[in-house]
Amino acid sequence: MTISNRLKQSSEWGAVCRPDSAQPLQLETVKCCICGTEEVEPLAVGEDFEYRTSPDFFLAVQCRRCRLVYLSPRPALTEFDRIYPPDYHAFDFSADQFGLAYRVRRWLEARRLLACCQSLGPRARILDVGCGDGFHLSLLKQFGKPSWQLEGVDASERAVEAGRKAGLTIHLGTVQAADLPAASYDLAFLIATIEHVDNPTEVLAAVRRLLRPGGRVVIVTDNTDAWDFHLFKRRYWGGYHFPRHWTLFNSANMRTLAQAVEMEVVQLTTVVSPVNWVYSIRNALVDWRAPGWLVRQFSLKSTLSLGVFTLFDMVLQKLGRGALMRATLQRPQGSLPEESTQRLRG
């Protein structure tokens, strides 16, 4: 099938054809961000099933040493605006766009966020890294303590603009480069963030620097120990989110990452989510050229499929195989300020 025909059919399946989508992306080969090795085995080949931002095929590989799954080659950083198009869901996750699915997720995420904040005092300072349009910050603002100081940071101008219009404090840029005070935050969140960044080790090290001694970071990300991964891992797994998810973890290499940045693992568990199940099936249907009405039954707007797979994943979560992984890491209580640590190492 020619590229033009494939793009034409993708529109019929529910994906969006874009003026520049026939142009290949600029790609770059990378090493394992934990081991630094290039010893990998091919795992999956897939496409941008959801947004059709390019005609490229993408390769997911698995590190032979630590079993980290990552994309290589992957889009260059200069392709950021291309692979995150204006209609990307994180730029406008709202009731108008997603209806009942938004309201259910809003209720569920509010409960999860507040559970992570139980030990915080009235003057706590909280940072959401990769906050998108500020969905989680808005929940903390509405349901948390009014005296909490809430901030976000995101590299997308579109997302930051949307969050600021909602009255949220969001810094534009990466957490590594943002001008934020060291050792000042009590809690940080990386919710569906660490899989998107180019260097998870650098990002987590930057977050550690911003936390007070004893401060914690909560990471929520796709779980490569989940059943949906093992079932769909050769091509269709929704957690690949080709080409936007660059690094994917299991519990073992998440612990290795924490150790690399000198943080303690407080809790490592799994979380219920229907999204990867729904998108794995959707990706397969798109690839099999199923009719558009059927493809649309498996999306973030489909309450039926989301509801069914939420119940299914609840059972798997009880077995420790929930679709998402949640890691709570802590900066050690007696850790020195970053500047002192660097002087001692020097």
Residue, then its C-alpha position, 0 to 999 in steps of 0.5 A: m500500500t502506498i503512503s498516500n493510500r495508507l493516510k487516506q484510509s487512516s482518516e476513515w479509521g478515525a485517525v487524522c491526516r495532516p499536511d506534513s504526515a507524508q514526510p518522515l521524521q528525523l530519528e536518532t539512535v540511543k542507548c539504554c538510559i540505565c545501563g548505557t549499553e547498546e546490547v538490545e533485542p528487537l521487541a516490536v515494530g509499530e506506527d503512529f496508530e493514533y495521530r498519524t503524524s508521520p509514515d515512519f515505522f518505529l522499533a521498540v527494543q529491550c535492554r539485555r541487561c536491565r530489561l528496560v524497554y525503549l524506542s530506538p531510533r526515536p524522534a529527534l527533540t526538534e520533532f517535538d511539535r510534530i509528534y505532539p499535534p494541536d489535538y493531542h489529548a493532554f493539551d485539552f482533556s476537558a468535559d467538553q471533549f471527553g464527556l463522561a470519561y472525563r468526569v469519571r477520571r476526574w473523580l478517580e484521579a482526585r482520590r488518588l492524588l489526595a491519598c498521596c498528600q495525606s502526610l502534607g502540612p498546610r503550607a506544603r509546596i507541590l510540583d507537577v512535572g510534565c503537567g500538560d494543561g494542568f489537569h491534576l493541578s486543578l484537582l489539587k486546587q479544588f479538593g486539596k488544602p487551599s494553603w498548598q502552593l501548587e506549581g507545574v512545569d511543562a515543555s509544551e507552550r500550548a499546554v502551558e498556555a491552557g493551564r495558565k488560562a485556568g489560573l494555574t502556576i505553570h513554568l514553561g520548559t523542562v524540569q532540568a532547565a527551569d529556574l526553580p529553587a532547590a530543596s523547596y518542594d515537599l512532593a512532586f508528581l510525574i504522572a504519565t511523564i517519565e515515559h515521554v522524556d529523553n533522559p529519565t535519569e536526568v529528569l529524576a535527578a533534577v526532581r530530587r534536587l528540588l525536593r526537601p530532604g524527606g520529600r517524595v516524588v510519585i511516578v505513575t507510568d506504564n507497566t511492562d510487567a502487566w498482562d496487556f504488555h505481554l499480550f500485545k507487546r509485538r506490535y499493538w500495545g497501547g503503552y508504546h504510544f508510538p512515537r511518544h513513549w520513549t522509555l518504559f519500565n518494570s518494577a526492577n528497573m524502576r528500582t535501579l533508576a531510583q538507586a542511580v539518583e540516590m533515592e529510596v523506594v517507599q512504595l512500588t505498586t500497580v494501579v488500575s487503568p483501562v487505557n492500554w487495553v483499549y488502545s491495544i485493541r484500537n491499534a490492532l483494529v486500525d492495522w486490520r483496516a476495521p470500519g471506522w465505527l468499530v475503531r471509535q468504540f475503543s478510544l478515550k471517549s468510549t465509556l463502554s470499553l473504558g468501563v469494561f477494561t477498568l473492571f478487568d484491570m481491577v482484577l489484575q491489580k489485585l494480583g499485582r499486575g495492574a496496567l500502570m505502575r506507581a512508584t513513590l520515591q523519597r529523597p533521604q532525610g539526611s541528604l546534603p544540599e546538591e551543591s554540598t554533594q557536588r563539592l564532596r564528589g569533586 
